[in-house]
Amino acid sequence: MNTTQIGLFARLVPGLVLIFVMAFGTAQPAHATGIWTITGSMMQARADHTATLLQDGKVLVVGGTIGGGGTILDTAELYDPTTDIWTLTGSLTSGRYQHTATLLPNGKVLVAGGLTYNNGYLVLASTELYDPITGIWAPAGSMTTTRRFHTATLLPNGKALIFGGQDLSSFSPGAELYDPSTGSWSVTSASSHSFSDHTATLLQNGKFLVVGGAGDPYAELYDPATDIWTTTGSLTQGRFYYTATLLQNGQVLVTGGAHVFSGGFDSAELYDPVTGVWPPTGSMTLAHLHHTATLLPDGKVLVVGNGVEELYDPATGVWTATASLAEARHAHTATLLSNGQVLVTGGRSNLNNLTLASAELYGPNTPDGTNVQTQPIDTNGGTTPITLTFAQVTQSGDTSLTTSSSGPPPSVGFKLGNPATYYELSTTAVFSGPVTICINYTGISFSNESNLKLNHYVSGVWVDQTISLDTTNNIICASVTSLSPFAIFEAGNQFYGFFQPVDNLPTLNVVKAGSAIPVKFSLNGDQGLNIFAAGYPSSVLINCDTGAPQDVIEVTVTAGNSSLSYNAATDTYTYTWKTEKAWTGMCRQLVVRLNDGTDHMANFRFK
């Protein structure tokens, strides 16, 4: 486990004070999609609070503490995702933390239990109802017993099931139901184990899974239809400060946490409600505790806290680091908003353990909107060499990039840079209109940057889509309407053979030794005079092929040495090759190697 800072936390479990070490991890390179953006800060710094998504799309944040219980808050505030603005709303009758908050079918929010301070710490049995229409809190009766570190789960019948927890020194017994239609409380049957600081998950079959807590591995199922508890498979590892998340496939993912006198866990476990057992799954990249785990619309799970944010893919059982929060934290909340983003609020800083007011939003790296710009992280290098600008995104999604050294070969007359680089782009976003692709090719060398073209592979063919080239900043851009492989090609010197008076292979050109021969050719435009590779053109001695066709060169020029010129009117290069008189009776091959690495030859017999 990679750790850079150690924090010490104490937690009361009945009859025992647990001291354990919490490891804060260093931020790791991001290799998955998704981005964090800073949004408006809360009016009040807070940790160990609750955050509830209301029916109108706003988020209600309630209570919490400053300084780990030094100050217990009675304030509440609302976050509006459409404006990124926080506003204060009505305050609780009693300040509290270690409480629960449940959205009821009627749109109100039930806050139950928790810890408060009134000439000493007190555990509450009282409950309150928040009315989002009036912004006012009203008493909702009292539970039969005081509770903190309990759970509250909305059942399919609209009732809220409050279960487990503890007071200051012992477990809180049993479970009870709140009926919002009558405003009344009733006691249910009791589980066989006592649970505190556990998790409670409503399964797809309507049953209620209670897991662990206080470091215990036990798990039980409650059936609201029969009011019966049954034991089920236990966790492999007892833990607390962990999370449990219902996956889209009906399984439950348990992540991280800690145990008595131990550091945090990087392990994760899956519960299968069909078999009642916990099959293994992949471990996280870092230990997490006092973190959050949020099911995203695409079925993946986002774990946030302790310095590294990561994603779990149920299809593969693999964890991947994603973009990190601007401010690492724990004891925060994470709320999935109606637009698919995740709102993280407050908590305590991993840097100095101070209570935070800041909030951040996590979402796809390609949100909906117009002129949406994104820079996907290369899965093979962790860099961001490409900027995409979508004219219109109608449904947000993630855009991904993978670079590689292999791909479809360039079209004739083009070549890759060094190192050879292909760019594979894809997106889950729904978009329309053009997409501007700009690639920073710093670190890739080319012979002549002015000849670069950004090509898009479409229907088995490379298509030049270049719209701009900035050789000063090493940026080339293209405009496309679809995503697929891209590559930067350098337009090679399109050599069409030698022109008269020189004949191409296999002809043996016959010429007087010591003469100057005008060797003419075209490269499809003016490529400048720096077209030859170093040390070229040159000639090498060859055997005279008596069977080869021969043609006498009748046109020579007067020259003291070899030289190169270009005629724009005829688009013709002329290399004046000054031969040696000593070559009389020899056959030699002229090798013209261009700066794109291609060789072009002609054979000569000197008389």
C-alpha positions as CSV (number, residue, x, y, z in Angstrom):
1,M,0.0,0.0,0.0
2,N,1.4,3.4,-1.0
3,T,1.1,5.9,1.9
4,T,2.4,9.3,2.5
5,Q,0.6,10.5,5.6
6,I,-0.8,8.8,8.6
7,G,-3.8,9.9,10.5
8,L,-5.0,8.5,13.8
9,F,-8.7,8.0,14.4
10,A,-10.6,6.7,17.4
11,R,-14.0,5.0,17.3
12,L,-16.3,3.8,20.0
13,V,-17.7,0.4,19.7
14,P,-19.6,-0.9,22.7
15,G,-17.2,-1.9,25.5
16,L,-14.1,-1.0,23.5
17,V,-12.4,2.1,22.0
18,L,-10.9,1.2,18.7
19,I,-7.7,3.0,17.6
20,F,-6.6,2.4,14.0
21,V,-4.3,3.9,11.5
22,M,-5.8,5.5,8.4
23,A,-3.5,5.6,5.4
24,F,-3.7,8.5,3.0
25,G,-2.5,7.6,-0.5
26,T,-0.6,9.7,-2.9
27,A,-2.5,10.7,-6.0
28,Q,-1.9,8.2,-8.9
29,P,-1.7,8.9,-12.6
30,A,-5.2,8.9,-14.1
31,H,-5.9,6.2,-16.7
32,A,-9.6,6.3,-17.0
33,T,-12.1,8.8,-18.3
34,G,-14.1,11.3,-16.2
35,I,-13.2,14.7,-14.9
36,W,-13.6,16.7,-11.7
37,T,-14.6,20.3,-11.7
38,I,-14.8,22.6,-8.7
39,T,-18.3,23.9,-8.0
40,G,-19.6,26.4,-5.4
41,S,-18.6,25.9,-1.8
42,M,-21.1,25.2,1.0
43,M,-22.0,28.0,3.3
44,Q,-20.6,26.0,6.2
45,A,-17.6,23.6,6.4
46,R,-18.8,20.2,7.6
47,A,-18.0,16.5,7.8
48,D,-19.9,13.4,8.8
49,H,-23.0,15.1,7.4
50,T,-25.8,13.7,5.1
51,A,-26.6,14.7,1.5
52,T,-30.0,13.8,0.0
53,L,-31.1,14.3,-3.6
54,L,-34.5,15.9,-3.6
55,Q,-37.3,15.3,-6.1
56,D,-36.7,18.8,-7.7
57,G,-33.0,17.8,-8.4
58,K,-31.5,19.9,-5.6
59,V,-29.3,18.4,-2.9
60,L,-30.1,18.9,0.8
61,V,-27.1,18.8,3.1
62,V,-27.8,18.4,6.8
63,G,-25.9,18.6,10.1
64,G,-22.4,17.2,10.5
65,T,-19.5,18.3,12.5
66,I,-16.5,20.6,12.5
67,G,-13.3,19.2,13.9
68,G,-14.5,15.6,14.4
69,G,-17.2,16.4,16.9
70,G,-15.8,19.6,18.4
71,T,-18.8,21.5,16.9
72,I,-22.0,19.7,16.0
73,L,-24.1,21.6,13.4
74,D,-27.8,22.2,13.3
75,T,-27.6,24.0,9.9
76,A,-28.9,22.7,6.5
77,E,-28.3,24.0,3.0
78,L,-29.4,23.4,-0.5
79,Y,-27.3,23.0,-3.7
80,D,-28.9,23.9,-7.0
81,P,-27.1,22.0,-9.9
82,T,-28.5,24.5,-12.4
83,T,-26.7,27.4,-10.8
84,D,-23.9,25.7,-8.7
85,I,-25.1,27.9,-5.9
86,W,-25.7,26.9,-2.2
87,T,-28.3,28.6,0.0
88,L,-29.1,28.1,3.6
89,T,-32.5,26.6,4.5
90,G,-34.3,25.9,7.8
91,S,-32.2,24.7,10.7
92,L,-32.7,21.4,12.6
93,T,-34.3,21.6,16.0
94,S,-31.2,19.7,17.3
95,G,-27.7,19.7,15.9
96,R,-26.6,16.2,15.0
97,Y,-24.1,14.0,13.2
98,Q,-23.8,10.2,12.8
99,H,-27.5,10.5,11.8
100,T,-29.4,9.3,8.8
101,A,-31.4,11.2,6.1
102,T,-34.0,9.5,3.9
103,L,-36.0,10.8,1.0
104,L,-39.6,9.8,1.4
105,P,-42.2,9.2,-1.4
106,N,-43.9,12.5,-0.5
107,G,-40.7,14.5,-1.2
108,K,-40.0,15.2,2.4
109,V,-36.7,14.1,4.1
110,L,-36.7,12.1,7.4
111,V,-33.6,12.8,9.6
112,A,-33.3,10.3,12.4
113,G,-31.0,9.9,15.5
114,G,-27.4,10.8,15.7
115,L,-25.1,12.4,18.2
116,T,-25.6,15.9,19.7
117,Y,-24.1,18.0,22.5
118,N,-26.0,19.5,25.4
119,N,-23.8,19.8,28.5
120,G,-22.3,16.6,27.3
121,Y,-22.6,14.2,24.3
122,L,-26.1,12.7,23.9
123,V,-27.4,10.1,21.4
124,L,-30.8,11.0,20.0
125,A,-34.0,9.1,19.5
126,S,-35.7,12.1,18.0
127,T,-36.5,12.5,14.3
128,E,-37.3,15.5,12.1
129,L,-39.0,16.0,8.8
130,Y,-37.8,18.5,6.2
131,D,-40.4,20.0,3.9
132,P,-38.7,21.3,0.7
133,I,-41.7,23.4,-0.2
134,T,-41.5,25.5,3.0
135,G,-37.9,24.9,4.0
136,I,-39.1,24.1,7.5
137,W,-38.3,21.2,9.8
138,A,-41.0,19.6,11.9
139,P,-40.8,16.9,14.6
140,A,-41.6,13.4,13.3
141,G,-41.9,11.6,16.6
142,S,-39.2,9.6,18.4
143,M,-37.8,6.2,17.8
144,T,-38.1,3.6,20.5
145,T,-34.4,3.9,21.3
146,T,-31.5,6.2,20.8
147,R,-29.3,5.4,17.7
148,R,-26.2,6.6,16.0
149,F,-24.2,4.7,13.3
150,H,-27.5,3.1,12.3
151,T,-29.0,2.8,8.8
152,A,-32.2,4.1,7.3
153,T,-33.6,2.4,4.1
154,L,-36.7,3.3,2.1
155,L,-38.6,0.1,1.4
156,P,-40.8,-0.5,-1.7
157,N,-43.9,0.0,0.5
158,G,-42.8,3.6,1.2
159,K,-41.9,3.0,4.8
160,A,-38.4,3.8,6.2
161,L,-36.6,1.0,8.0
162,I,-34.3,2.2,10.7
163,F,-31.9,-0.5,11.9
164,G,-29.1,-1.1,14.4
165,G,-26.6,1.4,15.6
166,Q,-25.5,2.2,19.1
167,D,-25.8,4.7,21.9
168,L,-22.7,5.9,23.8
169,S,-21.8,2.5,25.3
170,S,-23.9,-0.3,23.9
171,F,-25.7,-1.6,20.7
172,S,-29.1,-0.1,19.9
173,P,-31.5,-3.0,19.7
174,G,-33.6,-4.2,16.8
175,A,-35.3,-2.3,13.9
176,E,-38.3,0.0,13.6
177,L,-40.4,1.3,10.8
178,Y,-41.6,4.9,10.1
179,D,-44.8,5.2,8.1
180,P,-45.0,8.6,6.4
181,S,-48.7,8.2,5.6
182,T,-49.5,8.1,9.4
183,G,-46.4,9.6,10.9
184,S,-46.2,6.7,13.2
185,W,-43.4,4.4,14.3
186,S,-43.6,0.6,14.8
187,V,-41.1,-2.1,15.9
188,T,-40.2,-5.0,13.7
189,S,-38.7,-8.3,14.5
190,A,-35.1,-8.4,15.7
191,S,-32.0,-9.7,13.9
192,S,-29.9,-12.5,15.4
193,H,-26.8,-10.3,15.6
194,S,-26.3,-6.7,16.8
195,F,-25.1,-4.3,14.1
196,S,-23.5,-0.9,14.3
197,D,-21.6,1.2,11.7
198,H,-22.9,-1.4,9.2
199,T,-24.4,-1.1,5.8
200,A,-28.0,-1.8,4.7
201,T,-28.8,-2.5,1.0
202,L,-32.2,-3.0,-0.5
203,L,-31.8,-5.8,-3.0
204,Q,-33.7,-6.2,-6.3
205,N,-35.8,-9.0,-4.8
206,G,-37.2,-6.6,-2.2
207,K,-35.1,-8.1,0.7
208,F,-32.9,-6.0,2.9
209,L,-29.2,-7.0,3.3
210,V,-27.4,-6.0,6.4
211,V,-23.6,-6.4,6.4
212,G,-20.8,-6.2,8.9
213,G,-20.0,-3.1,11.0
214,A,-18.0,-2.8,14.2
215,G,-15.4,-5.0,12.4
216,D,-17.8,-8.1,12.3
217,P,-18.2,-10.2,9.1
218,Y,-21.8,-11.2,9.7
219,A,-24.6,-10.6,7.2
220,E,-28.3,-11.1,7.5
221,L,-31.4,-10.7,5.3
222,Y,-34.7,-9.1,6.3
223,D,-37.8,-9.7,4.3
224,P,-40.3,-6.8,4.8
225,A,-43.1,-9.0,3.4
226,T,-42.8,-11.6,6.2
227,D,-41.0,-9.6,8.9
228,I,-38.4,-12.4,9.1
229,W,-34.7,-12.2,9.4
230,T,-32.4,-15.0,8.1
231,T,-28.6,-15.4,8.1
232,T,-26.7,-15.4,4.9
233,G,-23.0,-15.8,3.9
234,S,-20.5,-13.8,5.9
235,L,-17.9,-11.4,4.6
236,T,-14.4,-12.8,4.1
237,Q,-13.1,-9.9,6.1
238,G,-14.9,-8.1,8.9
239,R,-14.7,-4.3,8.5
240,F,-16.2,-0.9,9.3
241,Y,-15.8,2.5,7.6
242,Y,-16.6,0.6,4.4
243,T,-19.2,0.9,1.7
244,A,-21.9,-1.4,0.1
245,T,-23.3,-0.6,-3.3
246,L,-26.1,-2.4,-5.2
247,L,-24.9,-3.1,-8.8
248,Q,-27.1,-3.2,-11.8
249,N,-26.7,-7.0,-12.0
250,G,-28.2,-7.3,-8.5
251,Q,-25.0,-8.1,-6.7
252,V,-23.7,-6.0,-3.9
253,L,-20.1,-4.6,-3.9
254,V,-18.4,-4.0,-0.6
255,T,-15.2,-1.9,-0.6
256,G,-12.4,-1.0,1.7
257,G,-12.9,-0.2,5.4
258,A,-10.8,-1.2,8.4
259,H,-10.7,-3.6,11.3
260,V,-9.6,-3.4,14.9
261,F,-6.1,-2.1,15.3
262,S,-5.4,-2.3,11.6
263,G,-4.9,0.0,8.7
264,G,-7.3,0.3,5.8
265,F,-8.2,-2.4,3.3
266,D,-7.8,-2.3,-0.5
267,S,-9.9,-5.4,-0.8
268,A,-13.4,-5.6,-2.2
269,E,-16.1,-8.4,-2.0
270,L,-19.2,-9.2,-4.0
271,Y,-22.4,-10.6,-2.5
272,D,-24.5,-12.8,-4.8
273,P,-28.2,-12.8,-3.6
274,V,-28.9,-15.9,-5.7
275,T,-26.3,-18.1,-3.9
276,G,-25.9,-16.1,-0.7
277,V,-22.1,-16.3,-1.0
278,W,-19.4,-13.7,-1.5
279,P,-17.4,-14.5,-4.7
280,P,-14.0,-12.8,-5.0
281,T,-13.4,-9.7,-7.1
282,G,-10.5,-7.4,-7.9
283,S,-8.8,-5.3,-5.2
284,M,-8.7,-1.5,-5.4
285,T,-5.5,0.3,-6.3
286,L,-5.3,1.8,-2.8
287,A,-6.8,1.2,0.6
288,H,-9.9,3.2,1.3
289,L,-11.9,3.9,4.4
290,H,-14.4,6.6,5.4
291,H,-14.8,6.9,1.7
292,T,-17.9,6.9,-0.6
293,A,-18.9,4.5,-3.4
294,T,-21.5,5.7,-6.0
295,L,-23.2,3.7,-8.8
296,L,-22.9,5.6,-12.0
297,P,-25.4,5.5,-14.9
298,D,-23.1,3.3,-16.9
299,G,-23.1,0.6,-14.2
300,K,-19.6,1.3,-12.9
301,V,-18.8,2.3,-9.3
302,L,-16.9,5.5,-8.4
303,V,-15.0,5.3,-5.2
304,V,-13.9,8.6,-3.8
305,G,-11.6,9.4,-0.8
306,N,-8.2,9.0,0.7
307,G,-6.2,10.6,-2.2
308,V,-7.1,8.3,-5.1
309,E,-10.4,8.1,-6.9
310,E,-11.1,4.9,-8.9
311,L,-13.7,3.1,-10.9
312,Y,-14.9,-0.5,-10.6
313,D,-16.2,-2.2,-13.7
314,P,-18.5,-5.1,-12.8
315,A,-18.1,-6.6,-16.3
316,T,-14.4,-7.2,-15.7
317,G,-14.0,-7.0,-11.9
318,V,-11.1,-4.6,-12.5
319,W,-10.4,-1.3,-10.8
320,T,-8.9,1.7,-12.7
321,A,-7.6,4.9,-11.3
322,T,-9.5,8.0,-12.6
323,A,-9.1,11.7,-12.3
324,S,-8.3,12.9,-8.7
325,L,-10.2,15.4,-6.6
326,A,-8.7,18.9,-6.4
327,E,-8.6,18.4,-2.6
328,A,-8.2,14.8,-1.2
329,R,-10.7,14.2,1.5
330,H,-12.6,11.6,3.7
331,A,-15.8,11.7,5.8
332,H,-17.5,13.5,2.9
333,T,-20.7,12.7,1.0
334,A,-21.2,11.8,-2.7
335,T,-24.5,12.2,-4.4
336,L,-25.5,11.1,-7.9
337,L,-27.3,14.1,-9.5
338,S,-30.2,13.9,-12.0
339,N,-27.8,14.9,-14.8
340,G,-25.5,11.9,-14.1
341,Q,-22.8,13.9,-12.3
342,V,-21.6,13.1,-8.8
343,L,-21.5,15.9,-6.2
344,V,-18.9,15.5,-3.5
345,T,-19.2,17.8,-0.5
346,G,-17.2,18.7,2.6
347,G,-15.4,16.1,4.6
348,R,-12.0,16.4,6.2
349,S,-8.8,17.2,4.3
350,N,-6.3,14.4,3.9
351,L,-3.6,17.0,4.0
352,N,-4.3,18.5,7.5
353,N,-7.6,17.0,8.7
354,L,-9.3,20.3,8.6
355,T,-13.1,20.3,7.9
356,L,-13.9,21.4,4.3
357,A,-16.6,23.5,2.8
358,S,-15.6,22.9,-0.8
359,A,-17.5,20.8,-3.3
360,E,-16.5,19.1,-6.5
361,L,-18.4,17.6,-9.4
362,Y,-17.4,14.4,-11.2
363,G,-18.8,13.5,-14.6
364,P,-18.1,12.3,-18.0
365,N,-15.2,14.0,-19.8
366,T,-17.6,14.9,-22.6
367,P,-20.7,16.6,-21.1
368,D,-23.7,17.7,-23.2
369,G,-23.7,21.2,-24.7
370,T,-22.3,23.1,-27.6
371,N,-18.6,23.6,-28.4
372,V,-17.7,21.0,-25.8
373,Q,-14.0,20.6,-25.4
374,T,-12.3,17.6,-23.9
375,Q,-8.7,16.2,-23.6
376,P,-8.9,12.4,-23.0
377,I,-6.0,10.7,-21.2
378,D,-4.0,8.3,-23.2
379,T,-4.5,4.9,-21.7
380,N,-1.0,3.9,-22.8
381,G,0.9,6.9,-21.5
382,G,-1.2,9.0,-19.2
383,T,-0.7,12.1,-21.4
384,T,-3.2,14.3,-23.1
385,P,-1.9,15.0,-26.6
386,I,-5.3,15.5,-28.3
387,T,-8.0,18.1,-27.8
388,L,-11.4,17.4,-29.2
389,T,-14.1,20.1,-29.7
390,F,-17.6,18.8,-30.3
391,A,-19.9,21.2,-32.1
392,Q,-22.9,19.6,-30.3
393,V,-23.2,16.9,-27.6
394,T,-26.8,15.8,-27.0
395,Q,-26.0,13.1,-24.5
396,S,-22.9,13.2,-22.2
397,G,-20.4,10.4,-22.3
398,D,-16.7,9.5,-22.0
399,T,-14.2,10.0,-24.7
400,S,-11.2,7.8,-24.6
401,L,-7.8,7.7,-26.4
402,T,-5.3,4.9,-26.9
403,T,-2.1,5.5,-28.8
404,S,-0.1,2.6,-30.4
405,S,2.7,2.1,-32.8
406,S,0.8,-0.2,-35.2
407,G,-2.1,0.5,-37.5
408,P,-3.1,0.5,-41.2
409,P,-0.2,1.5,-43.4
410,P,0.0,5.0,-44.8
411,S,-1.3,5.7,-48.2
412,V,1.2,5.7,-51.1
413,G,3.5,8.7,-50.9
414,F,3.1,9.2,-47.2
415,K,5.0,8.1,-44.1
416,L,4.7,8.1,-40.3
417,G,6.9,10.1,-38.0
418,N,9.4,8.7,-35.5
419,P,8.2,7.0,-33.4
420,A,5.3,5.8,-35.4
421,T,2.1,6.8,-33.6
422,Y,-1.6,6.0,-34.3
423,Y,-4.4,7.6,-32.3
424,E,-7.5,5.5,-31.5
425,L,-10.4,7.7,-30.4
426,S,-13.8,6.6,-29.3
427,T,-16.7,8.1,-27.3
428,T,-19.9,7.0,-25.6
429,A,-21.3,10.6,-26.0
430,V,-24.0,11.2,-28.5
431,F,-22.9,14.1,-30.8
432,S,-23.8,15.8,-34.0
433,G,-22.0,18.2,-36.3
434,P,-18.3,18.5,-36.9
435,V,-15.6,17.5,-34.3
436,T,-12.3,19.4,-34.4
437,I,-9.4,17.1,-33.6
438,C,-6.1,18.9,-32.6
439,I,-3.0,16.8,-31.9
440,N,0.2,18.0,-30.3
441,Y,2.9,16.0,-31.9
442,T,5.8,17.2,-29.8
443,G,8.2,14.3,-29.4
444,I,7.6,12.9,-32.8
445,S,10.2,13.7,-35.5
446,F,9.5,14.3,-39.2
447,S,11.8,15.2,-42.1
448,N,9.7,18.2,-43.2
449,E,7.0,19.4,-40.9
450,S,5.4,21.6,-43.6
451,N,4.3,18.4,-45.3
452,L,2.3,17.0,-42.4
453,K,-1.3,15.8,-42.9
454,L,-3.8,14.7,-40.3
455,N,-5.5,11.6,-41.7
456,H,-8.7,9.9,-40.6
457,Y,-9.2,6.2,-41.3
458,V,-12.7,5.8,-42.8
459,S,-14.1,2.7,-44.5
460,G,-10.7,1.2,-44.9
461,V,-9.1,4.3,-46.5
462,W,-6.9,7.0,-45.0
463,V,-8.5,10.4,-45.7
464,D,-6.7,13.8,-45.3
465,Q,-8.9,15.9,-43.0
466,T,-6.3,18.6,-42.2
467,I,-7.6,22.1,-41.6
468,S,-4.6,23.7,-39.9
469,L,-0.9,23.2,-39.1
470,D,1.1,25.1,-36.5
471,T,4.7,24.0,-36.8
472,T,5.8,26.5,-34.1
473,N,3.7,24.8,-31.4
474,N,3.6,21.4,-33.1
475,I,-0.2,21.2,-33.4
476,I,-2.1,19.9,-36.3
477,C,-5.9,19.9,-36.6
478,A,-8.6,18.2,-38.6
479,S,-12.4,18.4,-38.9
480,V,-14.4,15.2,-38.9
481,T,-17.9,13.9,-38.3
482,S,-16.9,10.5,-36.8
483,L,-14.2,9.0,-34.6
484,S,-11.9,6.2,-35.6
485,P,-8.1,5.8,-36.0
486,F,-6.1,9.0,-36.7
487,A,-2.5,9.4,-37.8
488,I,-0.2,12.2,-38.7
489,F,1.5,11.4,-42.1
490,E,4.3,13.3,-43.7
491,A,3.6,13.7,-47.4
492,G,6.6,11.9,-49.0
493,N,8.4,13.0,-52.1
494,Q,6.2,11.6,-54.8
495,F,8.8,10.6,-57.2
496,Y,7.5,9.7,-60.7
497,G,10.8,8.5,-62.3
498,F,13.7,10.3,-64.1
499,F,12.9,12.4,-67.1
500,Q,14.8,12.6,-70.4
501,P,17.6,12.6,-71.2
502,V,18.1,9.9,-68.5
503,D,16.2,6.6,-68.9
504,N,15.0,4.6,-65.9
505,L,15.9,1.1,-65.0
506,P,16.7,-1.4,-66.5
507,T,18.0,0.8,-69.3
508,L,21.8,1.4,-69.4
509,N,22.4,5.0,-70.2
510,V,25.5,5.5,-72.3
511,V,27.5,8.7,-71.8
512,K,30.9,10.2,-72.2
513,A,33.0,10.0,-69.0
514,G,33.7,13.4,-67.5
515,S,30.5,15.0,-68.9
516,A,27.8,16.7,-66.8
517,I,24.5,15.0,-67.0
518,P,21.2,16.8,-66.3
519,V,19.3,14.3,-64.1
520,K,15.7,15.6,-64.1
521,F,12.7,14.5,-62.0
522,S,9.6,15.9,-60.2
523,L,8.4,15.6,-56.6
524,N,5.0,17.0,-57.2
525,G,5.7,20.5,-56.2
526,D,8.4,22.7,-54.8
527,Q,9.9,20.8,-51.8
528,G,12.8,23.2,-51.5
529,L,16.4,22.4,-52.3
530,N,17.1,20.4,-49.1
531,I,15.6,17.3,-50.6
532,F,18.5,14.9,-50.5
533,A,19.6,12.7,-47.6
534,A,23.1,13.4,-46.2
535,G,25.8,12.0,-48.5
536,Y,23.6,11.7,-51.6
537,P,23.3,11.6,-54.5
538,S,26.2,9.1,-54.9
539,S,27.3,6.5,-57.4
540,V,28.6,3.0,-57.0
541,L,30.4,0.7,-59.3
542,I,28.3,-2.1,-60.9
543,N,28.8,-4.9,-63.4
544,C,27.9,-3.9,-67.0
545,D,24.8,-5.9,-68.0
546,T,25.4,-6.6,-71.7
547,G,21.9,-7.9,-72.0
548,A,20.2,-4.7,-70.7
549,P,18.8,-2.2,-73.2
550,Q,21.0,0.8,-73.9
551,D,20.4,4.4,-74.8
552,V,22.9,7.0,-75.6
553,I,22.5,10.3,-73.7
554,E,22.7,13.0,-76.3
555,V,22.1,16.0,-74.1
556,T,24.9,17.0,-71.6
557,V,25.7,20.3,-70.1
558,T,28.8,22.2,-69.1
559,A,29.5,22.3,-65.4
560,G,32.5,22.4,-63.1
561,N,30.7,20.4,-60.3
562,S,27.4,18.9,-59.3
563,S,24.5,21.1,-58.4
564,L,20.7,21.1,-57.9
565,S,18.1,23.5,-59.2
566,Y,14.3,23.7,-59.4
567,N,12.1,25.1,-62.3
568,A,8.7,26.1,-61.0
569,A,7.3,26.6,-64.5
570,T,7.8,22.9,-65.3
571,D,7.8,21.6,-61.7
572,T,11.1,20.0,-62.5
573,Y,14.2,19.4,-60.4
574,T,17.5,19.2,-62.2
575,Y,20.5,17.6,-60.5
576,T,23.5,18.3,-62.7
577,W,25.8,15.3,-62.1
578,K,29.4,16.0,-62.9
579,T,31.0,12.7,-63.8
580,E,34.7,11.7,-63.6
581,K,36.9,11.1,-66.7
582,A,38.5,8.2,-64.8
583,W,35.2,6.3,-65.1
584,T,35.8,5.5,-68.8
585,G,35.0,1.9,-69.6
586,M,33.1,1.5,-66.3
587,C,29.4,1.0,-65.4
588,R,28.0,2.9,-62.4
589,Q,24.7,3.3,-60.7
590,L,23.5,6.7,-59.6
591,V,21.7,6.5,-56.3
592,V,19.4,9.5,-55.4
593,R,18.3,9.1,-51.8
594,L,15.7,11.7,-50.8
595,N,15.2,13.0,-47.3
596,D,12.1,10.8,-46.9
597,G,14.5,7.8,-47.0
598,T,13.5,6.6,-50.5
599,D,16.1,5.6,-53.0
600,H,15.8,6.1,-56.8
601,M,18.4,4.7,-59.1
602,A,19.6,4.9,-62.8
603,N,22.4,2.9,-64.4
604,F,25.2,4.4,-66.6
605,R,28.0,3.0,-68.9
606,F,30.8,5.5,-69.5
607,K,32.7,5.6,-72.7
